[in-house]
């Protein structure tokens, strides 16, 4: 059974975000997504300073059996990337909500967060019991 932390917001494409009080969102992929992908071997990350548009692809995540695009859950400027993923991409497998975060983004439109899925809605989408 996948972990779906209640305090996070989710996308239909299996990304999560946590928004801090200063308007910076930490994002990654969900436990369900990493389980579906299998062992992650490479993550293509944007650069700090890059501007991402909501729902637009900003990089890829490569597993042993597939390569998938990563999509921005919200629009904003990249303020940090998880450089530990360059040497240890399996952090996404072992700790998708803590050590395996992908990037931090300064929100350009905080209202976009309201359109994301709650933990309950995301659990319903992936067919998990609550």
C-alpha positions in Angstrom: 0.0 0.0 0.0 1.4 3.4 -1.0 2.0 6.2 1.5 -0.2 9.3 0.8 0.8 12.0 3.5 -2.3 14.0 4.3 -0.5 17.4 4.5 0.6 17.3 0.9 -1.1 18.3 -2.4 -1.0 16.0 -5.4 -1.3 16.0 -9.2 -3.0 13.4 -11.4 0.4 12.7 -12.9 1.7 11.6 -9.5 3.7 14.6 -8.3 3.4 16.0 -4.8 4.1 19.4 -3.3 4.5 20.9 0.2 4.2 24.7 0.4 6.0 26.5 3.1 4.9 29.8 4.7 7.4 31.7 2.6 5.8 30.7 -0.7 8.3 28.0 -1.6 7.0 24.6 -2.7 9.1 21.4 -2.3 8.1 18.8 -4.9 8.7 15.2 -5.8 7.0 12.1 -7.1 4.7 10.0 -5.0 5.3 6.7 -3.3 2.8 5.2 -5.8 4.7 6.6 -8.8 8.1 5.4 -7.6 6.6 1.9 -7.0 5.2 1.8 -10.5 8.5 3.0 -12.0 10.7 0.5 -10.2 14.4 1.2 -9.5 15.2 4.8 -10.5 18.6 5.1 -12.2 18.7 8.8 -13.3 16.9 12.1 -12.8 17.2 15.0 -15.2 16.8 18.2 -13.2 16.3 21.8 -14.2 18.7 24.5 -13.0 18.1 27.0 -10.2 16.8 30.1 -11.8 14.8 28.2 -14.4 11.1 29.2 -14.7 8.6 26.3 -14.8 5.1 26.5 -16.2 2.3 24.6 -14.5 1.7 21.2 -16.2 4.7 21.6 -18.5 7.5 19.0 -18.6 10.7 20.1 -16.9 12.8 17.0 -16.9 12.8 13.2 -17.0 13.0 10.4 -14.5 14.6 7.2 -15.7 14.0 3.7 -14.2 15.4 0.4 -15.3 12.4 -0.3 -17.4 11.1 3.1 -18.6 11.7 6.9 -18.9 8.9 9.3 -17.8 8.5 13.0 -18.0 8.3 15.1 -14.9 5.6 17.8 -14.8 5.5 21.0 -12.8 2.5 20.9 -10.4 2.6 24.7 -10.2 4.3 27.6 -11.9 7.3 29.3 -10.5 11.1 29.8 -10.3 13.4 26.9 -9.3 15.2 28.0 -6.2 16.9 24.6 -5.4 17.3 21.1 -6.8 18.2 18.0 -4.9 21.7 17.4 -6.1 22.0 14.3 -4.0 19.8 12.6 -6.7 22.7 12.9 -9.2 24.7 10.4 -7.3 21.9 8.5 -5.6 18.7 8.6 -7.6 17.3 5.7 -5.7 16.6 8.1 -2.8 13.3 8.6 -4.7 12.6 4.9 -4.2 13.6 4.7 -0.6 12.3 8.1 0.7 10.0 9.8 -1.9 8.6 12.4 0.6 11.8 13.3 2.5 15.3 12.6 1.1 14.0 12.0 -2.5 12.5 15.4 -3.1 13.3 16.7 -6.6 13.2 20.5 -6.5 12.1 23.7 -4.6 10.0 26.3 -6.5 9.1 29.8 -5.6 5.4 30.0 -6.5 4.5 32.6 -9.1 0.7 32.1 -8.6 -0.1 30.6 -5.1 -3.7 30.2 -6.2 -2.6 27.3 -8.5 -2.1 25.1 -5.3 -5.9 25.2 -4.7 -6.5 23.2 -8.0 -4.3 20.3 -6.8 -5.7 17.1 -5.4 -6.0 16.5 -1.6 -4.6 13.3 -0.1 -8.1 11.9 -0.1 -8.7 12.7 -3.8 -5.3 11.3 -4.8 -5.9 8.1 -2.8 -9.2 7.7 -4.6 -7.5 8.2 -8.0 -4.9 5.5 -7.3 -7.4 3.2 -5.8 -5.9 3.1 -2.3 -7.9 2.5 0.8 -7.9 5.3 3.3 
